[in-house]
Amino acid sequence: MKKNKILFICTGNTCRSPMAEAIANAKFCEAGMSDEYQAVSAGLFVPFNERASEYAVEVCLSHGLDLTRHFSKQLTDAEFDNAYMVLAMTNAHKTELLKKYGDFRQKVFTIYEIVAIIDKVHNMANYDVTDPYGCEIEAYEMTYALLDNLIEKIVIHLKGG
């Protein structure tokens, strides 16, 4: 059975999107949905493959998730084409995606936008997930908590809840 791929997008694929990928895959597993859904991630501007940021790895490990084998990757046309849904971390990322993939706008959202649609709370549709890169570990912890909360709502919705 072909899995529905949820593609998380950020800038460099070293912090936000790999954290979101790990969180979503763990939640799909916990919800018994891992046969149907798989999270993947990529970046819009990845000059070379590098490991997930040290603090992203540390924060994920503190929640039982392992990013130690993650290497950043540039978004490819094939990855975009194979995605069931594309969730950008910011409105700027979404704008970049739509410049290139405008014919597929029905599957491109920011992560806040999709949760705003699910929750019918449209005043949060323009929010962004701030990049913690270069900040202290507390910023990564806040990013993790935010992503965990948003992704929980997405998983519940996909499960039919």
Residue pairs with C-beta under 8 A, 6 or more apart in sequence:
1 35
1 36
3 35
3 36
3 37
3 38
4 36
4 37
4 38
4 84
4 85
5 37
5 38
5 39
5 40
5 82
5 83
5 84
6 24
6 37
6 38
6 39
6 40
6 83
6 84
6 85
6 87
6 154
7 39
7 40
7 41
7 42
7 75
7 79
7 80
7 83
7 85
7 86
7 87
8 16
8 17
8 18
8 20
8 21
8 24
8 39
8 40
8 41
8 42
8 87
8 89
8 111
9 17
9 41
9 42
9 43
9 44
9 75
9 86
9 87
9 88
9 89
9 93
9 97
10 16
10 17
10 41
10 43
10 44
10 88
10 89
10 90
10 93
10 129
10 131
11 43
11 44
11 45
11 89
11 93
11 131
11 133
12 43
12 45
12 46
12 50
12 72
12 133
13 41
13 42
13 43
13 46
13 72
13 73
13 74
14 43
14 50
14 51
14 52
14 53
14 56
14 72
14 133
15 52
15 53
15 55
15 56
15 131
15 132
15 133
15 140
15 143
16 89
16 129
16 131
16 132
16 143
16 147
17 41
17 42
17 43
17 89
18 41
18 52
18 56
18 67
18 70
18 72
19 52
19 56
19 59
19 60
19 67
19 140
19 143
19 144
19 147
20 39
20 41
20 87
20 89
20 111
20 147
20 151
21 39
21 40
21 41
22 39
22 60
22 65
22 66
22 67
22 70
23 39
23 65
23 144
23 147
23 148
23 151
24 37
24 39
24 151
24 154
24 155
25 34
25 38
25 39
26 64
26 65
27 151
27 152
27 155
28 34
28 36
28 37
28 38
28 39
28 155
31 155
31 159
33 155
33 158
33 159
37 84
37 158
40 79
40 83
41 73
42 73
42 74
42 75
42 76
42 79
43 72
43 73
43 74
43 75
44 74
44 75
44 93
44 96
44 97
45 74
46 72
46 73
46 74
46 75
48 72
49 71
49 72
49 73
50 71
50 72
51 57
51 68
51 70
51 71
51 72
52 60
52 67
52 68
52 70
52 72
53 132
53 133
53 140
55 132
55 135
55 136
55 137
55 139
55 140
56 67
56 132
56 140
57 67
57 68
57 70
58 137
58 140
59 137
59 140
59 141
59 143
59 144
60 66
60 67
60 144
61 67
61 68
63 144
63 148
80 86
80 97
80 101
80 104
83 107
84 107
85 107
85 109
85 114
86 97
86 101
86 104
86 107
86 108
86 109
87 109
87 110
87 111
87 114
87 154
88 94
88 97
88 108
88 109
88 110
88 111
89 110
89 111
89 128
89 129
89 131
90 110
90 128
90 129
91 110
91 126
91 128
92 128
93 110
94 108
94 109
94 110
94 113
97 108
98 105
98 108
101 108
109 117
110 125
110 127
110 128
111 129
111 147
111 150
111 151
111 154
112 124
112 125
112 126
112 127
112 128
112 129
112 150
113 125
113 126
114 154
115 121
115 124
115 150
115 153
115 154
116 122
116 123
116 124
116 125
117 125
118 153
118 154
118 157
119 153
129 143
129 146
129 147
129 150
130 139
130 143
132 139
132 140
132 142
132 143
